[in-house]
Amino acid sequence: MKTNVLFYLFSLFLVICYFMVIIAQHPVFSLLFLVSSFLFSSFLLFIVECEFLALIFIVIYVGAIAVLFLFAIMMLESKLNNLSKNLIKYLPVVSFFSIVLLFSLLYEFFINFEINSYVYVNDFKLYSIEYQNWYQLNDYLIDIEIYGKILYTWFILQFLISGLILLLVLIGIVCLNSSFTNPQLRNQVIFKQLSKNFKVVL
């Protein structure tokens, strides 16, 4: 009973934090709510006995990425003058796509989602959105072995696709931050400037 109460309580706090991430006008406050949402997510994972994922959430997301974003936002100047105007401008479009996504997820959930259904992968069915309790099927293994067994056997295609997406993102960031020299641009060369004879130049 206490576990269920804590689960629903942390879930409520998690939804509130995610909502505050969206509506917070200052980016520092938005990032603080994002850190809080990661913490509540790790608490939920602790409750459902996924200790490894909970520690990964705390160490990687809270300890590295979110803190890095927080310091970057605090050091940069944030232009918040037209934030409310942009929010009102794009709110109908964002609301429309959010409602469509919500109804599509609810439709798939109520139509195709079955509790404790055992799904077997064959030649014609490579994936399924049905619920699978992997901890009951792999109770003799530890958490890391279960994740490795699931990722590299059942979801190997999705795992490789996510790796390719991250590789493309990395290449895109490098290309955007690279400075390409244009030969038509006039750049100052200190050596040539100092080597010229001022009498000839004048």
C-alpha positions as CSV (number, residue, x, y, z in Angstrom):
1,M,0.0,0.0,0.0
2,K,2.8,2.4,0.9
3,T,4.6,1.6,-2.3
4,N,1.5,2.4,-4.4
5,V,1.0,5.7,-2.6
6,L,4.7,6.7,-3.2
7,F,4.4,5.6,-6.8
8,Y,1.4,7.7,-7.5
9,L,2.8,10.6,-5.5
10,F,6.1,10.7,-7.4
11,S,4.2,10.3,-10.7
12,L,2.1,13.3,-9.8
13,F,5.3,15.3,-9.0
14,L,6.9,14.1,-12.2
15,V,3.9,15.3,-14.3
16,I,4.0,18.7,-12.6
17,C,7.7,19.1,-13.2
18,Y,7.4,18.3,-16.9
19,F,4.5,20.7,-17.2
20,M,6.6,23.4,-15.5
21,V,9.5,22.7,-17.9
22,I,7.2,23.7,-20.7
23,I,5.5,26.8,-19.2
24,A,8.4,28.3,-17.3
25,Q,9.6,31.5,-19.0
26,H,13.1,31.6,-17.6
27,P,15.4,28.9,-19.0
28,V,17.2,28.4,-15.7
29,F,13.9,27.6,-13.9
30,S,12.9,25.4,-16.8
31,L,16.2,23.5,-16.4
32,L,15.8,23.2,-12.7
33,F,12.4,21.6,-13.2
34,L,13.9,19.3,-15.7
35,V,16.5,18.2,-13.1
36,S,13.7,17.6,-10.7
37,S,11.8,15.5,-13.2
38,F,14.9,13.3,-13.7
39,L,15.1,12.9,-9.9
40,F,11.5,11.8,-9.6
41,S,11.9,9.5,-12.6
42,S,14.8,7.8,-10.8
43,F,12.7,7.5,-7.6
44,L,10.0,5.8,-9.7
45,L,12.6,3.4,-11.1
46,F,13.8,2.6,-7.6
47,I,10.2,1.8,-6.6
48,V,9.8,-0.7,-9.5
49,E,13.2,-2.3,-8.6
50,C,15.2,-0.9,-11.6
51,E,18.2,0.3,-9.6
52,F,20.6,0.4,-12.5
53,L,18.5,2.6,-14.6
54,A,17.7,4.8,-11.6
55,L,21.4,5.3,-10.9
56,I,22.1,6.0,-14.6
57,F,19.4,8.7,-14.6
58,I,21.0,10.4,-11.6
59,V,24.6,10.1,-12.7
60,I,24.3,10.9,-16.4
61,Y,21.3,13.1,-16.7
62,V,21.3,15.0,-13.4
63,G,25.0,14.8,-12.7
64,A,26.4,15.6,-16.2
65,I,24.0,16.8,-18.9
66,A,21.6,18.9,-16.8
67,V,24.3,20.6,-14.8
68,L,26.2,21.4,-18.0
69,F,23.2,23.0,-19.5
70,L,22.5,24.9,-16.3
71,F,26.0,26.5,-16.3
72,A,25.8,27.2,-20.0
73,I,22.5,28.9,-19.7
74,M,23.6,30.9,-16.7
75,M,26.8,32.1,-18.5
76,L,25.0,33.0,-21.7
77,E,22.7,36.1,-22.0
78,S,19.2,35.0,-22.5
79,K,16.9,37.1,-24.7
80,L,13.5,36.8,-23.2
81,N,11.7,39.9,-24.5
82,N,9.7,38.2,-27.2
83,L,9.2,34.9,-25.4
84,S,5.5,35.5,-24.5
85,K,4.7,36.6,-28.0
86,N,6.3,33.5,-29.5
87,L,4.6,31.3,-27.0
88,I,1.2,32.7,-28.0
89,K,2.1,32.5,-31.7
90,Y,3.0,28.8,-31.7
91,L,0.6,27.6,-29.0
92,P,-2.2,26.5,-31.4
93,V,0.1,24.5,-33.6
94,V,1.9,22.8,-30.7
95,S,-1.5,22.1,-29.1
96,F,-2.9,20.5,-32.2
97,F,0.1,18.2,-32.7
98,S,0.1,17.3,-29.0
99,I,-3.6,16.4,-29.0
100,V,-3.1,14.3,-32.2
101,L,-0.1,12.5,-30.6
102,L,-2.0,11.9,-27.4
103,F,-5.1,10.4,-29.1
104,S,-2.9,8.2,-31.2
105,L,-1.0,6.9,-28.2
106,L,-4.3,6.3,-26.3
107,Y,-5.8,4.5,-29.3
108,E,-2.8,2.2,-29.5
109,F,-2.8,1.7,-25.8
110,F,-6.5,0.6,-25.5
111,I,-6.6,-1.4,-28.7
112,N,-3.3,-3.3,-28.8
113,F,-1.9,-3.2,-25.2
114,E,-2.3,-6.5,-23.3
115,I,-1.1,-7.0,-19.8
116,N,1.3,-9.9,-19.2
117,S,1.2,-11.2,-22.8
118,Y,4.1,-13.2,-24.0
119,V,5.3,-12.1,-27.4
120,Y,7.5,-14.3,-29.5
121,V,9.5,-12.8,-32.4
122,N,9.2,-14.7,-35.6
123,D,9.9,-14.1,-39.3
124,F,6.7,-12.0,-39.8
125,K,6.5,-10.1,-36.5
126,L,9.7,-8.3,-35.6
127,Y,8.3,-6.0,-32.9
128,S,5.3,-5.5,-30.7
129,I,3.9,-2.7,-28.5
130,E,2.4,-5.2,-26.1
131,Y,3.6,-5.3,-22.5
132,Q,6.3,-7.8,-21.6
133,N,7.5,-8.3,-18.0
134,W,11.2,-9.0,-18.7
135,Y,12.0,-9.2,-15.0
136,Q,9.8,-12.2,-14.5
137,L,11.2,-13.9,-17.6
138,N,14.8,-13.2,-16.6
139,D,14.6,-13.3,-12.8
140,Y,17.9,-15.3,-12.5
141,L,19.9,-12.5,-14.1
142,I,21.1,-9.2,-12.7
143,D,19.9,-5.9,-14.1
144,I,22.9,-5.2,-16.5
145,E,22.7,-8.7,-18.0
146,I,18.9,-8.3,-18.6
147,Y,19.4,-5.0,-20.4
148,G,22.2,-6.5,-22.5
149,K,20.2,-9.6,-23.3
150,I,17.1,-7.5,-24.3
151,L,18.9,-4.8,-26.3
152,Y,21.2,-7.2,-28.3
153,T,18.6,-9.9,-29.0
154,W,15.0,-8.5,-29.1
155,F,15.7,-4.8,-29.9
156,I,19.0,-5.0,-31.9
157,L,17.5,-3.1,-34.9
158,Q,16.2,-0.3,-32.7
159,F,19.5,-0.1,-30.9
160,L,21.5,0.2,-34.1
161,I,19.1,2.8,-35.5
162,S,19.5,4.9,-32.3
163,G,23.3,4.6,-32.6
164,L,23.2,5.8,-36.2
165,I,20.9,8.8,-35.2
166,L,23.4,9.8,-32.5
167,L,26.3,9.5,-35.0
168,L,24.4,11.8,-37.5
169,V,23.8,14.3,-34.7
170,L,27.5,14.2,-33.8
171,I,28.5,14.8,-37.4
172,G,26.0,17.6,-37.8
173,I,27.3,19.4,-34.7
174,V,30.9,19.1,-35.9
175,C,29.9,20.5,-39.3
176,L,27.9,23.4,-37.9
177,N,30.7,24.4,-35.6
178,S,33.5,24.1,-38.2
179,S,34.8,27.3,-39.7
180,F,35.4,27.1,-43.5
181,T,37.7,29.6,-45.0
182,N,36.5,31.4,-48.1
183,P,39.3,32.4,-50.5
184,Q,37.4,35.4,-51.6
185,L,37.3,36.9,-48.2
186,R,40.1,39.4,-47.3
187,N,41.8,38.4,-44.1
188,Q,44.6,40.2,-42.4
189,V,48.0,38.5,-42.7
190,I,50.3,40.1,-40.1
191,F,53.5,38.8,-41.7
192,K,52.7,40.2,-45.2
193,Q,51.6,43.5,-43.7
194,L,54.8,44.0,-41.7
195,S,57.1,42.8,-44.6
196,K,55.8,45.5,-47.1
197,N,57.9,48.5,-47.8
198,F,56.0,51.5,-46.7
199,K,57.7,53.8,-49.3
200,V,56.5,51.6,-52.2
201,V,53.0,51.3,-50.7
202,L,52.6,55.0,-50.2
